[in-house]
C-alpha cells in the first residue's frame, strides 16, 4: 500500500461512515450481531485468519463467499452487496 493509501486508512475512520470499506462494514455488522470472527469463520468453512483478512480489507471477498456471508448474517445478497 502506498503512502496515500495508508493515510486514508488512518484518517477515514475519523469521519464516521464516510469512506468505510467493505471490511469495516463487515466488522460493524458482525459486532452488531454479537458474533466472533471464529464463529463466522467456522460457518464459512474458512480459517479464522482468512475471515480476519476480509475485515482488515487485506483480502477480496469472492462472489461465492458473499452469498455465504449473507446466509450467516441472515440478510439478503442484495444487502451484503450494498456493504
Protein Blocks (a to p, Z undefined) as FASTA:
>chain_A
ZZklmmmmmmmmmnojnopafklmmmmmmmmnopafklmmmmnopafklmmmmmnopacc
dfklmmmmmmmnopafklmmmZZ
